[in-house]
């Protein structure tokens, strides 16, 4: 497993997470709940382009994380799935 803060994956066994198979879950969790060190680990693990492609596919992002991702990746909020098809 990647070297993320242990509290991030309190509800599952971090050792059972596969970086490829659980990419959306890991990226979403780190972006919404992680520390700056977790963000840096996420970039080392996946690279900015993979994170960018993944984050626009996520069904849920809180408003603060959406604003951060929109700014850091220079993507309009309207291009994010969570913005165009919000979960009720």
C-alpha positions in Angstrom: 0.0 0.0 0.0 1.1 3.5 -0.6 2.4 5.6 2.3 -0.7 7.6 3.2 -1.8 8.8 6.6 -3.3 5.8 8.5 -6.4 7.7 9.4 -7.4 8.1 5.8 -8.4 4.5 5.4 -9.9 3.9 8.8 -12.9 2.0 7.4 -11.0 -0.6 5.4 -7.9 -2.6 5.4 -5.3 -0.4 3.6 -3.2 -3.5 2.8 -6.1 -4.8 0.7 -6.3 -1.7 -1.5 -4.9 -2.2 -5.0 -3.5 1.0 -6.5 -5.0 0.3 -10.0 -8.2 -1.4 -9.0 -9.1 1.1 -6.3 -7.7 4.2 -7.9 -10.9 6.3 -7.8 -11.5 5.4 -4.2 -7.9 6.3 -3.2 -7.8 9.5 -5.2 -11.1 10.7 -3.9 -10.3 9.9 -0.3 -6.9 11.5 -0.4 -8.2 14.7 -2.1 -11.1 15.2 0.3 -9.6 14.1 3.6 -5.8 13.9 3.2 -3.1 16.2 4.4 -0.6 18.0 2.2 1.8 15.0 2.6 -0.9 12.7 1.3 -1.4 14.9 -1.7 2.4 14.6 -2.4 2.2 10.8 -2.0 -0.7 10.7 -4.4 1.3 12.6 -7.0 4.2 10.2 -6.5 2.0 7.2 -6.8 -0.2 8.2 -9.8 1.3 11.3 -11.4 -0.6 14.5 -12.1 -2.1 13.4 -15.4 -3.7 10.2 -14.0 -5.0 12.2 -11.0 -6.5 14.8 -13.3 -8.2 12.1 -15.5 -9.5 10.4 -12.4 -10.8 13.4 -10.5 -13.1 14.5 -13.4 -14.7 11.0 -13.3 -15.5 11.1 -9.5 -19.2 11.1 -8.7 -18.7 13.0 -5.4 -16.4 15.8 -4.4 -17.1 18.4 -1.7 -17.2 22.0 -2.9 -13.8 22.8 -1.4 -12.1 19.9 -3.1 -13.9 20.6 -6.4 -12.6 24.2 -6.3 -9.1 23.0 -5.4 -9.0 20.5 -8.3 -10.5 23.0 -10.7 -7.8 25.5 -9.9 -4.8 23.1 -9.7 -5.6 21.3 -12.9 -7.1 24.3 -14.7 -10.3 22.5 -15.5 -13.7 24.3 -15.4 -16.0 23.0 -12.6 -18.6 22.2 -15.3 -16.2 19.5 -16.7 -16.4 17.5 -13.5 -18.8 14.6 -13.3 -19.7 15.5 -9.7 -20.8 19.0 -11.0 -22.8 17.9 -14.0 -24.4 14.8 -12.3 -24.4 15.4 -8.6 -25.4 12.5 -6.3 -28.6 13.2 -4.5 
